[in-house]
Structures are given as structure tokens and as C-alpha cells.
Amino acid sequence: MRGKLLPMAGLYLVQGLPYGLQSGLLPVLLRARGLSLTRVGLAKGLYAPWLFKLAWAPLVDTRGSPRAWLVLSTAALGIVCGLLAVLPPAEAGQVGLPATTAVLLLLLNLGAAVQDVALDALAVQLLEPAELGPGNTVQVVAYKLGAALAGGGLLALVPALSWPLLFVLLAASYLLASALAWAAPALHQLPQPQPSEPRPRPQHHLQALLAVPGTLWLAGFVFTYKLGEQGVGSLFPLLLLDHGASAQELGLWSGMGAVACSIAGSSLGGALLARHRQPLPLLRPVLNLRLGGLACQTALLFCLDALGTDVSPGTVLKGMALLSLCVQHFLGGLVTTVTFTLMMRCSQLAPSALQATHYSFLATLELQGKLLQGTLAGALADGLGLRPCFSVFLALAAVPTVYLGLAPGSLNL
């Protein structure tokens, strides 16, 4: 199993680099070169290719092998980073991102999204049922480490790290990862599709996806399981800021502290799955723990709001608030790893000619659910008020626990 997980860890690590680069490092570099906040915010539109993975997932399923797509897409990322190394993000005083740079960053996201589809398809085909827990732990932890490295680690080196040197290093990393994907012996062990296995026609893809046992139920679950958590998680640090917490402390605890706790939760999820193997029975106690944590976090916020108290340095309330942040990120990492394992198990029930598309379908729904609540949380708080809004979030967090009672038996395998 180690021969499979080590190359997967390296590949998922580099897969997280573009997200960290564009969520953490790039905004700072663009702002430092004089771009307006509006222009910096609009640069996040470059994430668009991630929302359209289903457009090319069928190609990964039906044209060539996932390993070939993985090698080519990772090498293409290296080439794009090499081109970005010779182009500045913006000249001093320039009001926008240069068109050529923007196109290359868009291509960087496109290549990363294709790489994501290919690597997930490879994992679905390569991992045995007993290996899904450790495999998904590697997936989640390595991706988060890559994002943290590009977003936080490189940001700390900005004074000594120029734009060209940054992208030269990234280009070298991608080309090495491409060579790893090509040479790793474990990645040559993918099962060959059966010649008689039918391939669904493009217009019948959705029907074929939903025909896979457990898919319709799981689609509803992955779209909703993070709604309550995302709502509370996106607003709680901002409301602590309103109650006197410093931006530096919140940055530390919501940044590096959050990554560390999330990785610890994901690692525990992998250990539990390695012992129990079946993700579905494990989800209920994990979701109940998360719901309890969110209820405590919400009660703490209501207490601060009712008393009009600040979270002053050294106070018990401040310690409880920061502890609740860490606990929720820990439980969030645990829930994510168990859920991704369940998604991969369901995709393994699909015909091999449909597995990349099937997993991308579920992953896209999962992403859309998180983005939806993360986007609307502030508007809900402004429109409903603090207490009704967080009551809605708690109700949404309880929905997946109830929904588990409707899970089909096919996912208990």
C-alpha cells in the first residue's frame, strides 16, 4: 500500500499549490503592485475551471488512461509556470492584471482542474476497499499542505522571493511531479477496462451517473453536509473581530492553527477508517460530534452578544472562542475525510468507463455546496440578524445526521 500512497501524496501536494497560490500569495503580490481591492477580488474569477470539471471528466474516462492525463496535465502546469516566470503580475501603477498573465493563470487553473480529475480517477481505480481510508487521508492532508505551503509558506518568503524565481520553483516542482507520475511503478497497475463494457453516450451521462447504486442519495448528502459548518465557520472569526479579538490572532488561529487542526482531524479519520473500513457507520457519531461543537460555538457567540462582552486578552471567553475554532476545524477535517472515502467507494461501484466522471460529479456538488453557503452567509446574517441566522446554520448542520437514516444499503459494502 505504501508504494501507492507515497506517489499519491506527492501528486496531491502539488495539486494544492495553485489554490494556495491564488488564495493567499497572489492577492498580496497584486495589492503590493498597486492593484485596487476590486481588481484583486476579480482575480478570483480565474477559479472558474474548477466548477466545470464535468466538461472534461468524460474525456479522462474514455480517451487514454488516467495516468496519461495526469502526466500530461502536470507537465502542462510546469510549462505554464515557466511562462509565468517571464511575465510580471503587473507593472507598478497598472490598474489591472495584464491580459497575458491572466490567461496564463486561467490555464494554470484549467490544468490543475484536469489534473484533479485524472488523479481522483486514478485513486478510484487503484485503491482497494481496505485502502480507501488511508488513501483519502493522504488526499486531504497532502492537498491542504500544498495549499498552505503555497499560500502561507511562500508568503513568508516574499521579501526574498521574486515573481520569476517563485514560478521557476513551481515549474520545477510540476515537472518533477510529472516524472513521478510517469515512473512510479504503482501507477502502472491500473486495471484495464473490459472491452465489452458499454460506454454511455454523452446525452445519457447524467442518467448513467444516477443509475450507479447510492449516487442519488450521496449527491444530496455531499451538497448539504457542509452547509451549517460553512455558515458558522465563515462568520464566527469575523464576529470575534467585532468583539475585540485582534486581526493578527485570528489570522494565526484561523490560518495556520486551522490547517494544523484540520490535518489532525483528517489523520484521525484515516486511522478510524483503517480499523473500521466502512465509512457510512462512522459518519453518524462524527456528524453528531460536529453538531455538538457547532452548538457550543453558537451558544458562546450568543453569550458574547447578550453580555456585550469583548474577548479581551487573558479572559476565559477568549480562550473558549479560540479553542472552539480549533475544535471545529479538527472535526471538519474528520468529517471531510470520511465523506470523501464514501464518495470514492460509491464511484468504485460505477463502470470503469464512468468512474472519473462519477467522482467529479460528486466532488463538484460538494464544492458548490460549500461555495453557496460561504457566499450567502454574510447576507443571511445581515438580513435575518445574528441569532436567527445561526439558528438556521444549526438546523442545516442537523440535516445530514437525519438524512443518514435514508442511506441505501449499497454504500455499506
Buried (B, 14 or more C-beta within 10 A) or exposed (E): EEEBBBBBBBBBBBBBBBBBBBBBBBBBBBBEBEBEEEBBEBBEEBBEBBEEBBEBBBBBBBEEBBBBBBBBBBBBBBBBBBBBBEBBBBEEEBEBBBEEBBBBBBBBBBBBBBBBBBBBBBBBBBBEEEBBBBBBBBBBBBBBBBBBBBBBBBBEEBEEBEBEEBBBBBBEBBBBBBBBBBEBEBBEEBEEBEEEEEBBEEEEBEEBBEBBBBBEBBBBBBBBBBBBBBBBBBBBBBBBBEBBBEEEBBEEBBBEBBBBBBBBBBBBBBBBBBEEBBBBEBBBEBBEBBBEBBBBBBEBBBEBBEEEBBBEEEEEBBEBBBBBBBBBBBBBBBBBBBBBBBBBBBBBBBBBBBBBBBBBBBBBBBBEBBBBBBEBBBEBBEEEEBEEBBBBBBEBBBBBBEBBEEBBEBBEB
